[in-house]
Structure formats: structure tokens, C-alpha cells
Amino acid sequence: MHSAVHERIAAIWRLESAAVVAAVARRVRDLGVAEDIAQDALVAALEHWPVDGMPDKPGAWLMRVALNRAIDHLRQRATREGHEADIAADLQALQADRVPDVADTVDAARQDTIGDDLLRLIFTACHPLLSADARVALTLKLLGGLTTQEIARAMLQSEPTVAQRIVRAQRTLREAGVPFEVPRGAALAERLGSVLEVIYLVFNEGYTATRGDDWMRPAMCDEALRLARVLLALMPDEPEVLGLLALLEIQASRSAARTDAEGRPVLLERQDRSRWDHLLIRRGLEAIARAESLARTPGPYQLQAAIAACHARAASADATDWGRMAALYDDLARVQPSPVVELNRAVAVSRHAGAAAGLQVLQPLLAEPALARYPWLAAVQGDLLEQLGRRDEARAAFERAAALTHNAQDRALMQARAASLN
């Protein structure tokens, strides 16, 4: 029986932990301390709920326990450091949260504050001062409610490595004096890009795993979608947030069709489109339409979503509007130039104007240092060469792609493509 209660507590924690950590962090101004206090509240739930029964409002229960412990922490810190006057305002603000019955609901008047706290937490965890890996790990820990073990498994890294990365990230933010706040003006636009990038990185690692035996890790896709939806609820009129969510919804809609019955990858043009999730597609298209109504000049995530929509609207690969897609990639290359965008543009151009035209776009990328060990450059090259009848060159390109990839399913796919050209 206790095991069922513990599973329910774990599910509740995934939903409530971010709000609890965020509320405490605003008071104690230290993410590491806030996480420790929130974990104390979780431990209290694990101790009390199996014995006393589940409270009617478990999220409010966790919040009350955590805020009460935040008061204790601030008092102890004041006594220890002799800074009573400096934190008097914090204690006074917290005192309103401390009530004898921790099962009471959170005051409805504080719901906006909770939303603000979550927004602060997202922008702090995704601070560009941190490395991309650190931002991903910290975001999954604080906003996803994942354990260090779960994050390590998701990122295919050792648990000690992930734990150290999270601790270092928290220390970096503390030592740099990064304020627990949402930036304003130009700083907001800059920092929002970092937030969106982290959510996108989490999704991509789940959608096409860079390492390991599995081609996809659906739990990471689900987590990224959840984070994007949380962010949109907090910033409903931000076009690029809508663009990112639209992109993820449409990409996720293909998940069921991306592998066959044996778990082998199925490339986009060969997928059974009846297996695509049309509810997710509709939601994605609605988000794109709303983003377009808010922004006359689309940003990079809106453009990527529009590209994904070209696939979503087409009944088959041949029916895709490749001309529009190539034009969208032209726009994306201007807004957010990168070798990977140029590689994707080469594919779109090849489908619109032929393999020779695509190979012409791809040719300069073969000398691009950033793509020197990128398996999909060789894979695209092999595909275009095969279409042109240059079978020996295509086989060598697929063999090179297989040697470069760290994903077992991708390697098997490339090896099969190479073998078919013998």
C-alpha cells in the first residue's frame, strides 16, 4: 500500500516541485538552499502521508511546509551571521505564509505571485552564464522535478557527473550574484532565447537521441512539451514561445510513425502519415496562427514551426510544398544562420529543384569545421549522390555517416543504406 502512496507522491512532486522551489527561492535568494528546503518538504510528505493519509490539497501542503522551513532557515542565518536587520523584511513577508494548519490551501490572491515565481525560476535556471549542459540539467531538476538519477539516465551520463554539474551551476549563479528575477527590456529578449534553447535541446535529445541504443527517448520529449506549455501559460502573448510550442507539437505528432514494429527508424518521407497525431498537429497549427497574428516579422522558432507545418499539411512527401519550404529556409538562414540550417536548406532545395541543385548548396558545407563530425552531413550527401546515380560515392558517404554516429539505430540505418548500394 505504501508503494502506491509513494508513486502518487512522486507524481504530485513532478507537478508541484517547480512552484515550491520557485516560491522558496524568491525568499532565500539561493537556488541550492531552495532546492534543499523543497526536498525537506518532500521528505516530510513521504513520512506523513502514508500514515496520516493524503491531504486534500497536496500542493498547498508542500508549499506551506517549505515556506515554514524557509522562515526557520532565514532566522538561523540571521542569528549565525548577525544580519537580523537585513532579512527582517523577508521574515515579515514570510510570516504571512506560516499558519498552524499546513493543509490549508494557498491563498488565491497569491496565484499570480506563484506564476511570477515560476517565470523567475525558468529564467534563472536557463541563465546564459551556464553551459548548455548545465542549463539542461538544472532545468530538468528544478522545473521538471526529475531526480539526479533520472536526469543522468535521460542524458546518458553518469549520476556523479550530473550531480556535480548541478551543484556547480547553482554555485556559479550564487557567486555571480544572479538575481532571482525576470529580466526586462533588451535583456529579456536575450535571456528568452536561452530559455527557448534549453527547452528545444531537451526535446531534440528525446526526439533523435545522439547516443545510446534507442532512437527516441519519449520521456524527454514529453518533458520539453510540458516546459513549453508552462512557459506559454506564463507568457501567452510572446510569439517565439508560441513558435517553439508549435514546433514541438508538430514534431511530436510524428512520434508513433518514426519507428516500425521492430523499433527501427522510419524516415519522414516513408512514414505512415495516418499514424501522425492530428490533435497535436491541430494544436501546433493553431499556435502558429496565433504567433503570426502577434508578430509581423517571424523569429527563428516561428520559421522552424512554419517549416514543420509544411510537412504536417501534406498528405504525402511528394505533396509537400517544397518551394515554400526552401523559401522558409532562406528566411531562417538570414535570421539564424548556421551550418545545420544550411544543410536542411540543401535538402529542401534538392526536393524543389533536384538533387544536383541540393548538392550545390551542400558542397561548401563539406569543408565546414563545425560539421566535420556531424553524421547527417554525410547522410544527406549520400542521399543526394544516390539520387544522381553516383552509387560508389553514395556508399562511401553512408559508411562515413555510420562511422560518425554514436546512436546504434542511426548506425544500423546508415549501414543498411550503404549495403543497398553494393
Summary of the structure (lengths in Angstrom):
residues: 422
radius of gyration: 24.4
end to end distance: 59.6
largest distance: 79.1
contacts: 1368
relative contact order: 0.06
helix: 74%
strand: 1%
